Amino acid sequence: MIRQLMSRTIPLFFLASLFWLLPAYSLAQELGIREVAPGVYMHQGAHEDLDDGYQGDISNIGFIIGTEGVAVIDTGGSQQVGQALLASIRKLTNLPVLYVINTHIHPDHIFGNAAFKQEQAIFIGHAKLANAMELRKDAYLRQGHDLLGEQFSGSEVIKPTLMVESSQELDIGERKLLLTAYPNAHTNTDLTVLDEKTGTLWTGDLLFIERTPSIDGDIKGWLSAIAQLQQLKGIRHAIPGHGPATQDLQGALNNQARYLNLLLSDVRNAIKQGKTMEQAMDSAAASEASHWQLFNSVNRRNVNLIYPALEWE
Ligand SMILES: [Zn+2]
């Protein structure tokens, strides 16, 4: 009898112990959090456009746990999303949130900051982030209220007090994070975060996966930033601003560079051929449409942004 029981329970124990050995891609929380690498947790936002079913939860947000405290990377599009992120952190650790890092200015990444006020965290961003927030604050708050209504309540713009000019190292306890600021690219406030312990790079919106990359800075600067990211060695996981985490940073960067290079050359050619911006919107980078989500709307906005700038080249 005992022998029979043993033969049935041992394999179960064996399986259970294997489960704990599984490294990544486990753990589901209310917000849908997963452990991409040991101690590195991300929530993947939905691929929704701002004007279509927006819930304030379209970008990737997450956190890294050290032995002294937690660093949060992006906070979502509303205080509510930030609260849900904080609740996910509290299910895993009672360590203080030491830092809240914003990878750039966009509202889907920063409006959860308010949830971390009472944590007395230090807010960190690119050297130009505080000024960008000041300039866009009113428009972003108005837009948030218009899109989310009640769900936006409590959301506010919280500026960084620690600003990164070129690079900055943070220590959250037996764990060093390297922050790097970039010149004008996706926006003029792009910052990446490298967790040296696991080789995990949070790219912010310098990298889009699946969702069409949207330009709000400088397309040529973005291509330079991609070239810079391609030089990085030892990256084992990359967490983009939108889309799933990947172990193939180079492949994802290549996809994005392929789209941006084609868009750049198509818009340049359209201008040379005397085509209007409307015509360029209809035709530029059209062969990329099947590779990306939300392509038609985002690609048109991209043409709208880069066409006037390229006219003066
Ligand atoms: Zn963005």
Boltz pocket constraint, residues with backbone or C-beta under 6 A from the ligand:
constraints:
  - pocket:
      binder: B
      contacts: [[A, 104], [A, 106], [A, 186], [A, 205], [A, 214], [A, 241]]
      max_distance: 6.0
